[in-house]
Amino acid sequence: MMEKISKEKLSEDIRFVLRHLYEEDYLLIKYGANERCLSARFFAYMMDHTQHDDTYVDTGKRLDWDPEYNRKGIEGEPKDMGGGRRLRKIIPDIVLHHRGNDFANICAFEFKRNRRGLKADLEKLTYLTGLAYHYRFGVSIILSLNQVEFRWFRNGEMDPHSPEIYSTKTWEPLQNSTDEGLRGY
């Protein structure tokens, strides 16, 4: 029943919650608060926004929203990018999933205040939406004073229409850039 949550529904809910975040916590953005602070506020607002929405229920159980969730599978092993002798640990900013079931992973979220470190986040979302973790969607969200950028991932690839850019004043889409510097990162 995981098909209940579409990219469009998730995107609509994300934009609704981000509008709320910009209304209630604008000073955090203006003063340059850390991405963990902003993702925590987003997490709280998203939990509140979705708690009575049946779209976020699967097999009779409400999906879990977890910040900084670094576990996988039934045994709760640490998430990693595998391969090689040194494993790269994975700690997504926020995930929407059923704990303990890697086949019920809905979305992994990564937040940034600017593009510093963005390449690592995009690699992480590519991996999380691929065969290793089966997240149905991944979304990178860059929060700035005047605009918000989304980069969507599915099946281990960035959506070719990314980024989606929205004005934080009107919440209308702005013209998408080609973002050539991040293609193939």
C-alpha positions, -999 to +999 in steps of 0.1 A: +000+000+000+031+023-002+017+037-034-006+060-014+020+087-011+027+103-044+055+127-051+029+154-058+012+148-024+046+148-006+057+179-024+024+197-016+028+188+021+065+198+022+057+232+006+028+237+031+051+230+061+079+251+047+055+281+043+047+275+080+083+273+089+091+306+071+061+323+088+069+311+123+107+307+123+119+332+098+145+346+122+162+312+123+167+315+086+176+351+086+202+346+114+217+316+096+207+289+121+223+255+116+206+231+092+199+207+122+179+234+139+159+241+107+154+204+099+142+199+135+116+226+131+105+211+098+103+177+114+080+190+142+057+209+118+056+179+094+046+155+122+019+179+133+007+184+097+004+147+088-007+132+121-044+129+111-038+124+074-047+088+064-023+091+035+005+086+060-010+053+073+001+019+058-012-016+066-031-001+095+000+015+111+010+052+110+043+058+092+073+069+113+089+103+110+125+100+124+152+127+125+189+117+122+178+080+118+209+059+111+195+023+114+183-003+089+163-035+088+149-057+115+181-059+135+186-022+135+221-023+121+238+011+113+232+024+078+262+026+056+272+031+020+289-003+019+318-014-002+355-011+005+372-015+038+360+017+053+322+020+055+307+055+051+280+059+077+247+073+065+226+096+087+198+112+068+184+144+083+148+130+084+132+098+071+096+088+066+093+050+069+083+020+089+111+012+114+126-022+109+114-027+073+137-015+045+109-022+020+086+004+037+110+033+032+091+062+018+113+093+018+148+105+029+153+142+034+185+162+034+185+199+043+211+226+036+214+263+042+236+267+012+254+245-014+283+237+008+284+200+013+255+195-012+274+170-033+277+146-003+240+149+004+231+142-033+253+111-032+236+100-001+201+104-016+212+086-047+223+057-026+193+057-003+168+057-032+187+029-049+187-009-044+204-008-010+177+009+010+147+012-013+136+047-003+108+055-027+118+092-028+147+113-017+146+151-015+173+176-010+160+209+003+181+241+003+166+269+025+176+305+018+160+338+026+144+343-008+140+308-023+138+271-015+152+245-039+141+209-040+160+182-058+140+149-060+155+114-063+139+082-073+154+048-082+189+059-074+188+089-097+181+127-095+149+137-112+159+153-146+135+182-138+154+191-107+158+215-091+123+229-084+128+264-071+101+283-051+099+319-040+096+322-002+075+353-007+048+339-029+055+302-029+051+302-066+076+282-087+105+302-101+121+293-134+141+261-130+178+263-136+196+236-154+220+233-125+246+218-149+273+219-122+254+193-101+244+169-129+264+137-124+280+153-093 
